[in-house]
């Protein structure tokens, strides 16, 4: 049975805080400009990853310490993108909290976790070029030489998996909120904000359903490093990226597209 009363944007957002300036005559950025900024940042970061993630560039800037042909630096270098992402989120939250007219109703942890839900494309780009420089004859002393982007891509995948798990706090919270109120059922959402809310809930569902696919493949890759049971581990990585990368990236865009339109009407 349909809900008889239309819901307001405040009723449709699963958390109690919001970033609303109380400064007179302050105009918030439009939803299109927010989403456009996300897109521009994704392209810039992805382009930068292609430069800084190249093995020879890493070897040069680290004075030969990393980026070795036989190295497995991805096992700990995943901390660089992970810490950078979380640190940037925390810094943005700190700026909001210490800017006049903001900082009401949320903590730095709230925003740091929430911003992990933003769409990220850099790891997808790195994984798409993971095979560059890898050839069957690329061996030395019985060990396979690394491709130009192999370590960077593996590190980016591991960092992304951790960020995805952290982001699942808000995605899972959103999905649970919608499920328990029947908002995924036809006719249970009414009012002018129903369309935007539907988009946000569908994005959260899509993201959550496909969240753990890359974790499964990463475990396979780590095991394969020791036992070598996969006929083509690279193909497995690309399959994981094709399925998980497409669905979670699309889910995050839908989530944010719905959310920024809802938040505009708060």
SVG drawing of the C-alpha trace seen along z (x, -y; Angstrom):
<svg xmlns="http://www.w3.org/2000/svg" viewBox="-3 -38 72 62">
<polyline fill="none" stroke="black" stroke-width="0.4" points="0.0,0.0 1.4,-3.4 2.5,-5.8 -0.4,-8.3 1.8,-11.3 4.6,-12.8 8.1,-12.7 10.3,-15.7 14.0,-15.6 14.9,-15.5 12.8,-12.3 14.6,-10.6 18.2,-11.1 19.4,-8.3 21.7,-10.5 20.8,-13.4 23.5,-15.8 23.9,-18.0 26.3,-20.8 24.1,-23.8 25.6,-27.3 23.8,-29.7 25.5,-32.7 22.9,-35.2 22.8,-35.4 25.1,-32.4 24.5,-30.4 25.5,-26.8 27.0,-25.3 24.5,-23.7 24.2,-19.9 25.5,-20.0 28.6,-22.0 29.3,-19.6 29.0,-16.5 31.0,-18.3 33.8,-18.9 33.8,-15.2 34.2,-14.4 37.0,-16.9 38.9,-15.7 38.5,-12.0 40.0,-12.8 42.9,-14.8 43.7,-12.1 43.5,-9.4 45.9,-11.3 48.3,-11.9 48.2,-8.2 49.4,-7.3 52.5,-9.5 53.3,-8.8 52.3,-5.1 54.8,-4.1 57.5,-1.8 60.4,-3.8 59.0,-7.1 58.7,-5.6 62.2,-4.2 63.6,-7.6 61.9,-9.6 62.6,-7.1 66.3,-6.9 66.0,-3.3 64.4,-2.2 61.1,-1.4 59.9,-0.5 62.2,2.4 61.6,5.0 61.3,7.8 59.8,5.8 56.5,6.3 56.2,2.8 52.4,2.9 52.2,4.9 52.9,1.7 52.8,-1.1 49.0,-0.8 49.2,-2.9 50.1,-6.0 46.7,-6.3 44.8,-5.1 46.3,-7.6 46.2,-10.4 42.5,-9.8 41.6,-9.6 43.8,-12.5 42.3,-14.7 38.8,-13.8 39.7,-14.6 41.3,-17.9 38.2,-19.0 36.0,-18.1 38.3,-20.1 38.0,-23.1 34.2,-22.8 34.2,-22.6 36.4,-25.6 34.7,-27.8 32.3,-30.4 28.7,-29.4 29.5,-25.7 30.4,-22.9 27.0,-22.3 25.7,-18.7 28.6,-16.6 32.0,-15.5 35.3,-15.2 34.8,-11.4 31.3,-11.7 32.6,-13.6 35.8,-11.7 33.8,-8.4 31.1,-10.0 33.5,-11.3 34.9,-7.8 31.6,-7.3 32.7,-9.7 33.3,-8.2 36.9,-7.3 38.3,-6.3 42.1,-6.4 42.3,-2.7 40.2,-1.6 42.6,-3.4 45.7,-1.9 44.2,1.6 43.3,1.2 47.0,0.7 48.3,3.3 49.4,5.6 51.6,2.9 55.2,4.2 54.4,7.7 55.6,10.4 56.1,14.1 59.8,13.7 60.1,11.1 61.9,13.3 65.1,13.1 66.6,15.9 63.3,17.8 61.3,14.8 58.8,12.9 59.6,9.2 57.0,6.7 55.1,4.6 55.3,0.9 52.1,0.5 51.7,3.9 52.7,2.8 50.9,-0.5 47.7,1.2 47.8,3.9 48.4,1.3 45.6,-0.9 43.2,2.1 44.1,3.0 43.7,-0.7 40.4,-0.8 39.1,2.3 39.8,0.8 38.1,-2.5 35.1,-0.5 34.7,1.3 34.9,-2.0 32.4,-3.5 30.0,-0.6 29.2,-2.2 27.1,-4.9 26.1,-2.8 24.9,0.0 23.2,-2.5 21.3,-4.0 20.2,-0.7 19.1,0.5 17.2,-2.8 15.4,-2.3 14.7,1.4 13.2,1.1 10.8,-1.7 9.8,0.1 11.3,-2.7 12.4,-0.2 8.8,0.8 6.6,-0.9 4.4,-3.6 6.1,-3.9 7.9,-7.1 5.8,-10.2 6.4,-13.9 8.6,-16.1 11.8,-14.5 10.8,-10.9 12.7,-10.7 16.0,-11.9 15.7,-9.6 15.1,-6.6 18.3,-7.4 20.3,-7.6 18.8,-4.3 19.4,-2.5 23.0,-3.7 23.5,-2.4 22.0,0.9 24.1,1.3 27.3,0.4 26.6,2.7 25.7,5.7 29.0,5.7 31.2,4.5 33.0,7.7 33.8,8.9 37.3,7.2 38.1,8.6 37.5,12.1 39.8,11.6 42.5,9.9 42.6,12.9 43.0,15.1 45.9,13.0 47.7,13.1 47.3,16.9 48.4,17.2 51.6,15.3 52.6,18.3 51.0,21.3 50.4,20.2 47.1,22.0 45.5,19.4 46.1,19.9 45.8,16.2 45.8,14.1 45.8,10.9 42.6,11.9 41.1,12.5 42.0,9.0 40.5,7.4 37.3,9.5 37.0,8.2 37.6,4.6 35.1,5.0 32.3,6.2 33.1,4.4 34.6,1.2 31.7,0.6 28.9,1.3 30.4,-0.3 31.5,-3.4 28.0,-3.7 26.5,-3.1 28.5,-5.9 27.5,-8.3 23.8,-7.5 24.1,-7.8 25.7,-11.2 23.4,-12.5 20.4,-11.7 22.0,-13.0 23.1,-16.4 19.7,-17.1 18.0,-16.0 20.5,-18.1 19.8,-21.1 16.2,-21.2 17.0,-20.9"/>
</svg>
